Amino acid sequence: MDFEKRLQQAIERGQRRHDQHAQEERQRALSGEELKQLHSSYRLKLSEHIEACVRRLPQHFPGFQFETIYGERGWGAGCSRDDLRLSKGGGRATNYSRIELTVRPYSSINVLDLAGKGTIRNKEVFTRNVYEKLEDVDIAKFLDLVDAWTLEFAELYAARGEAP
């Protein structure tokens, strides 16, 4: 067999292998409805964990008001407080503190997106977004992030002299 014929056969084998691999990938890829269901299950698990963590802050820092977040902004929880400071000269200042952790709504980019914001005494201390393809999500990692961000906020808040 001449080289040209063997070359053509090698190319055809490669194309068949590529087509077979592409077909296997398509079969493995989740359908749109499956992705939505997967996002919903992750969102539910994460939002419950967020609520459980953030709900504990007012027990340790009186004056914080807990709120459940749901809708266009996502699902999760927030906790905030406004403190009025009076100075000797009659001046007033308001100090605002808040933590908000949410799971963003499902979108066509098929990711699980966890967002967190922390503000202490009118100063933003963190703004974070972590996302991962739905097919690759390690839910334990996201649960650990919720814990870490909540603990970090509590530590930073306490360090500013607001501990009970």
GUKE-987076 format. One record per residue (C-alpha): x, y, z. Coordinates in steps of 0.1 Angstrom, whole numbers, plus 5000, padded with zeros to 4 digits. Example, Ala and Ser with C-alpha at 12.3 -4.5 7.8 and 13.67 -1.06 7.14 Angstrom:
<atoms>
     u     v     w
  5123  4955  5078
  5137  4989  5071
</atoms>
This chain:
<atoms>
     u     v     w
  5000  5000  5000
  5014  5034  4991
  5020  5062  5016
  4991  5084  5003
  4965  5056  5008
  4978  5049  5043
  4978  5086  5051
  4942  5089  5040
  4932  5059  5062
  4950  5074  5092
  4931  5107  5087
  4898  5088  5084
  4905  5068  5116
  4913  5101  5134
  4881  5117  5122
  4861  5087  5134
  4878  5088  5167
  4870  5125  5170
  4834  5120  5160
  4831  5092  5186
  4846  5113  5213
  4823  5142  5205
  4793  5120  5206
  4804  5106  5240
  4808  5142  5253
  4773  5151  5241
  4759  5121  5259
  4777  5131  5291
  4767  5167  5289
  4736  5174  5310
  4705  5187  5293
  4692  5222  5301
  4665  5209  5324
  4689  5187  5343
  4712  5217  5348
  4683  5237  5362
  4674  5210  5386
  4710  5206  5396
  4713  5243  5402
  4681  5243  5423
  4693  5215  5445
  4726  5232  5451
  4709  5266  5457
  4685  5250  5482
  4713  5233  5501
  4735  5264  5501
  4708  5289  5510
  4697  5268  5540
  4733  5267  5551
  4737  5305  5546
  4706  5312  5567
  4718  5289  5595
  4752  5306  5596
  4741  5342  5593
  4711  5337  5616
  4736  5331  5645
  4753  5365  5643
  4725  5385  5661
  4729  5361  5690
  4765  5372  5694
  4761  5408  5683
  4729  5423  5696
  4713  5449  5674
  4718  5430  5641
  4686  5423  5622
  4684  5391  5602
  4668  5390  5568
  4661  5362  5543
  4670  5371  5507
  4652  5356  5477
  4643  5367  5442
  4663  5385  5415
  4693  5391  5437
  4695  5355  5446
  4688  5333  5476
  4705  5335  5509
  4706  5358  5539
  4718  5391  5552
  4723  5406  5586
  4727  5444  5593
  4726  5471  5619
  4727  5509  5620
  4745  5525  5649
  4740  5562  5657
  4771  5579  5672
  4768  5612  5690
  4797  5634  5696
  4802  5660  5724
  4796  5689  5700
  4761  5676  5691
  4772  5660  5659
  4758  5627  5647
  4772  5599  5626
  4757  5567  5615
  4777  5535  5612
  4763  5508  5590
  4774  5472  5592
  4761  5443  5570
  4769  5409  5557
  4751  5394  5528
  4756  5360  5513
  4736  5348  5483
  4735  5321  5456
  4728  5339  5423
  4699  5327  5401
  4703  5302  5374
  4715  5315  5341
  4724  5302  5307
  4761  5301  5315
  4754  5271  5337
  4774  5280  5368
  4768  5279  5406
  4776  5315  5417
  4781  5323  5454
  4784  5360  5462
  4794  5376  5495
  4796  5412  5508
  4807  5425  5541
  4806  5461  5554
  4816  5472  5589
  4812  5507  5601
  4806  5521  5566
  4837  5504  5553
  4835  5475  5528
  4856  5447  5541
  4850  5422  5514
  4832  5416  5482
  4836  5381  5468
  4822  5359  5440
  4830  5323  5435
  4815  5303  5407
  4820  5269  5391
  4804  5250  5363
  4774  5231  5375
  4789  5198  5362
  4821  5204  5383
  4806  5217  5415
  4821  5204  5448
  4793  5215  5472
  4814  5209  5502
  4838  5237  5490
  4809  5261  5487
  4796  5252  5522
  4831  5258  5536
  4832  5292  5519
  4799  5302  5536
  4814  5292  5569
  4847  5310  5562
  4831  5343  5551
  4807  5344  5580
  4835  5337  5605
  4857  5363  5589
  4830  5389  5591
  4824  5381  5628
  4861  5383  5636
  4865  5416  5618
  4834  5430  5634
  4846  5420  5669
  4881  5434  5662
  4866  5468  5657
  4854  5469  5693
  4818  5458  5687
  4819  5425  5706
  4793  5420  5733
</atoms>
